[in-house]
Amino acid sequence: MNLPNLKICGITTRETANFCAEAGVGALGTVFFKKSPRYVTASQAHAMFEALPTHLARVGVFVNTSAEEMIAIAREADLDTVQMHGSETLSDMLRVERAGFHVVKVIAANGEKLIQAACALPESIGILVECGRGPLPGGNGAEWRWAEASPLARFRPFAVAGGLTSENFLEAANASHAHAWDVSSGVETEPGIKSHDRIRKLVETAITCPPPPFDFFWKGRDPKPSRP
């Protein structure tokens, strides 16, 4: 069982990282935003990711962090991908990309604004669409009209986040036409505490979806060289 385009975000323990890897999750996310209940340090993230299978994408979530700091943290944590949730500029994205990391930019918009914002970015940069509601950057566990993201599928691949659970995953996947998914609070018992049973149920549901036409969303087309 392997779901390369499914990401579980907000990982805070090595035990959960191992469980996700064994369950077939394709990407693991750690949060480097200090106001988040899921915040971890770069050294903690490195320890959680160390010795996990190399096919797993290691993703770091940042909010309005300088390009220099994102690169430094990404190197210390041994990330593949930097996910940006703030008002980062294209210059920031390209600088991180040139440093050897895949970049995913979050866009909290729909309709024509979503298409314009997404298509203004280079194709090498991944797009994550979320609802943009709640007190913190991210999906905030809020369900939304995932179909509002679907017009973007005509132009480029993208992921969706926000309120995804095993119960609504198929509805969200079919409505959004997304190529990848990002789940955090939908598999938690409380902020930062993942339920392995909920992760297992999500994987069992997600595996019934038709596979996306590619499997590189969370790592990019040109991933970093394999770890020794």
C-alpha positions as CSV (number, residue, x, y, z in Angstrom):
1,M,0.0,0.0,0.0
2,N,1.6,3.3,-1.1
3,L,0.0,6.7,-1.3
4,P,2.8,9.1,-2.5
5,N,0.5,12.1,-2.8
6,L,-1.1,11.8,0.7
7,K,0.6,13.9,3.4
8,I,0.1,13.8,7.1
9,C,1.1,17.1,8.6
10,G,1.9,18.2,12.1
11,I,3.9,15.1,13.0
12,T,5.3,15.5,16.6
13,T,6.6,12.0,17.5
14,R,8.9,9.5,16.0
15,E,6.3,6.8,16.8
16,T,3.7,8.5,14.5
17,A,6.3,9.1,11.8
18,N,7.1,5.4,11.8
19,F,3.4,4.4,11.8
20,C,2.7,6.7,8.8
21,A,5.6,5.2,6.9
22,E,4.4,1.7,7.6
23,A,0.8,2.6,6.7
24,G,1.8,3.8,3.2
25,V,1.6,7.6,3.7
26,G,3.8,9.3,1.1
27,A,4.7,12.6,2.8
28,L,5.2,13.7,6.4
29,G,5.0,17.3,7.5
30,T,6.5,19.1,10.5
31,V,5.5,22.6,11.6
32,F,8.1,25.3,12.2
33,F,5.6,28.0,13.2
34,K,6.1,28.7,16.9
35,K,2.5,29.7,17.6
36,S,1.2,26.3,16.5
37,P,0.5,23.5,19.0
38,R,2.3,21.2,16.5
39,Y,5.6,23.2,16.5
40,V,8.8,21.3,16.6
41,T,12.4,22.3,16.2
42,A,14.7,21.4,13.3
43,S,16.6,19.0,15.5
44,Q,13.4,17.3,16.6
45,A,12.2,17.0,13.0
46,H,15.6,15.5,12.0
47,A,15.3,12.9,14.8
48,M,11.8,12.0,13.7
49,F,12.7,11.6,10.1
50,E,16.0,9.9,10.5
51,A,16.2,6.4,9.0
52,L,12.7,6.5,7.5
53,P,12.3,5.1,4.0
54,T,13.9,7.4,1.4
55,H,10.8,7.5,-0.8
56,L,8.9,9.5,1.9
57,A,8.8,13.2,1.3
58,R,9.9,15.2,4.3
59,V,8.0,18.5,4.3
60,G,8.5,21.6,6.6
61,V,5.8,24.1,7.1
62,F,6.7,27.8,7.5
63,V,4.9,31.1,8.0
64,N,6.5,34.4,7.0
65,T,10.0,33.1,7.7
66,S,12.9,34.6,5.8
67,A,14.4,32.6,2.9
68,E,17.7,32.3,4.8
69,E,16.1,30.8,7.9
70,M,13.9,28.4,5.9
71,I,17.0,27.1,4.1
72,A,18.9,26.8,7.4
73,I,16.1,24.9,9.1
74,A,15.4,22.7,6.0
75,R,19.1,21.7,5.9
76,E,19.3,20.9,9.6
77,A,16.0,18.9,9.5
78,D,17.0,17.2,6.2
79,L,13.8,18.2,4.4
80,D,12.9,17.6,0.8
81,T,10.2,20.3,0.6
82,V,9.5,23.7,2.1
83,Q,5.8,24.6,2.4
84,M,5.0,28.3,2.7
85,H,1.8,29.5,4.4
86,G,2.4,33.2,4.7
87,S,3.0,36.2,2.4
88,E,6.3,34.9,1.0
89,T,7.4,36.5,-2.3
90,L,8.3,34.8,-5.5
91,S,11.9,35.8,-4.8
92,D,11.7,33.9,-1.5
93,M,10.3,30.8,-3.2
94,L,13.0,30.8,-5.9
95,R,15.8,31.3,-3.4
96,V,14.7,28.3,-1.5
97,E,14.2,26.3,-4.7
98,R,17.8,27.2,-5.8
99,A,19.1,25.9,-2.5
100,G,17.8,22.5,-3.6
101,F,14.4,22.2,-2.0
102,H,11.0,21.7,-3.6
103,V,8.6,24.5,-2.8
104,V,4.9,24.3,-2.1
105,K,3.0,27.6,-1.8
106,V,-0.4,27.8,0.0
107,I,-3.1,29.8,-1.7
108,A,-6.2,30.6,0.3
109,A,-8.5,31.7,-2.5
110,N,-11.0,30.4,-5.0
111,G,-12.5,31.2,-8.3
112,E,-10.6,33.5,-10.6
113,K,-8.3,34.8,-7.8
114,L,-7.1,31.2,-7.2
115,I,-6.4,30.6,-10.9
116,Q,-4.5,33.9,-11.3
117,A,-2.4,33.4,-8.2
118,A,-1.5,29.8,-9.1
119,C,-0.8,30.4,-12.7
120,A,1.5,33.3,-11.8
121,L,3.9,30.9,-10.2
122,P,6.4,28.7,-12.0
123,E,5.2,25.2,-12.7
124,S,8.1,23.8,-10.6
125,I,6.3,25.3,-7.5
126,G,3.5,23.1,-6.0
127,I,0.2,24.7,-5.1
128,L,-1.8,23.8,-2.0
129,V,-5.3,25.2,-1.8
130,E,-7.1,25.7,1.5
131,C,-10.1,27.7,2.8
132,G,-8.2,30.3,4.8
133,R,-10.5,30.4,7.8
134,G,-9.6,30.1,11.4
135,P,-7.2,31.7,14.0
136,L,-4.0,30.1,12.6
137,P,-2.4,29.7,9.2
138,G,-3.6,26.4,7.7
139,G,-6.8,24.6,7.2
140,N,-7.8,24.9,10.9
141,G,-9.8,21.7,10.5
142,A,-12.6,23.5,8.8
143,E,-14.6,21.8,6.0
144,W,-15.2,24.0,3.0
145,R,-16.6,23.8,-0.5
146,W,-13.7,21.8,-2.0
147,A,-15.3,22.1,-5.5
148,E,-14.3,25.7,-5.4
149,A,-10.8,24.6,-6.1
150,S,-11.7,22.3,-9.0
151,P,-11.3,24.8,-11.9
152,L,-7.6,25.0,-11.2
153,A,-7.3,21.3,-12.3
154,R,-7.6,22.5,-15.9
155,F,-4.4,24.5,-15.6
156,R,-2.0,22.7,-13.2
157,P,-1.8,20.0,-10.5
158,F,-2.5,21.0,-6.9
159,A,-3.2,19.7,-3.4
160,V,-6.1,20.5,-1.0
161,A,-6.2,20.9,2.8
162,G,-8.8,21.8,5.3
163,G,-11.2,19.6,7.2
164,L,-10.2,16.3,5.5
165,T,-11.1,13.1,7.4
166,S,-11.6,9.5,6.5
167,E,-15.3,10.2,6.4
168,N,-15.2,13.0,3.9
169,F,-12.1,12.2,2.0
170,L,-13.7,10.7,-1.1
171,E,-16.2,13.6,-1.3
172,A,-13.4,16.1,-1.1
173,A,-11.2,14.3,-3.6
174,N,-14.0,13.9,-6.1
175,A,-15.3,17.5,-5.7
176,S,-11.9,19.2,-5.8
177,H,-10.2,17.2,-8.6
178,A,-7.0,17.6,-6.5
179,H,-3.9,15.6,-7.3
180,A,-2.7,15.5,-3.7
181,W,-3.9,15.9,-0.1
182,D,-2.8,17.3,3.1
183,V,-4.3,16.1,6.4
184,S,-3.6,17.2,10.0
185,S,-6.4,17.8,12.5
186,G,-8.6,15.3,10.7
187,V,-6.4,12.5,12.2
188,E,-5.9,13.9,15.6
189,T,-7.5,13.4,19.1
190,E,-6.3,16.8,20.1
191,P,-3.9,19.4,18.5
192,G,-0.6,17.8,17.9
193,I,-1.7,14.3,19.0
194,K,-2.2,12.0,16.1
195,S,-4.6,9.0,16.3
196,H,-3.0,6.0,14.6
197,D,-6.4,4.5,14.1
198,R,-7.7,7.6,12.3
199,I,-4.6,7.6,10.1
200,R,-5.2,3.9,9.3
201,K,-8.8,4.6,8.4
202,L,-7.8,7.5,6.2
203,V,-5.3,5.4,4.3
204,E,-7.8,2.7,3.8
205,T,-10.2,5.2,2.3
206,A,-7.6,7.1,0.2
207,I,-6.3,3.9,-1.4
208,T,-9.8,3.4,-3.0
209,C,-9.4,6.6,-5.0
210,P,-8.0,6.3,-8.6
211,P,-4.3,7.1,-8.4
212,P,-3.2,10.5,-9.6
213,P,-1.4,10.6,-12.9
214,F,2.0,11.4,-11.2
215,D,3.5,10.7,-7.8
216,F,6.0,13.6,-7.3
217,F,3.8,16.4,-5.8
218,W,5.3,16.5,-2.4
219,K,8.9,16.0,-3.6
220,G,8.8,17.8,-7.0
221,R,10.0,16.4,-10.3
222,D,13.6,16.6,-9.4
223,P,14.0,15.4,-5.8
224,K,17.1,15.7,-3.8
225,P,19.7,12.9,-4.3
226,S,18.8,9.8,-2.3
227,R,20.1,9.7,1.3
228,P,22.9,7.2,2.0
